[in-house]
């Protein structure tokens, strides 16, 4: 007796990957995610590989995971994959304190973000 399989969170011919603890603000990560939305995965990987933004490194790892999930778990054709969705959200925020002059202290916020990438197999038109 095992539990029943959970339903798929995405449609047929789609694969999903989620990065839950990406260090940096959601605003900065959304700038990187905007670069790859709607593009073919080969082009998106090249854009992220040569981007000067530091968040592109983590976004590239999540995209590579989504491509691997599509190929290995759902038997999709890698050459026909397109980034269907790249959504960003907030995760935890670590609170730290820094000492300042005259015995005061300041709060430092260290935010984390979530990145959800869905790739879809597109029919050749």
Secondary structure as UniProt FT lines:
FT   TURN            12..13
FT   STRAND          14..23
FT   HELIX           26..36
FT   TURN            37..38
FT   HELIX           41..49
FT   HELIX           55..72
FT   HELIX           78..80
FT   STRAND          81..99
FT   HELIX           101..103
FT   STRAND          105..121
//
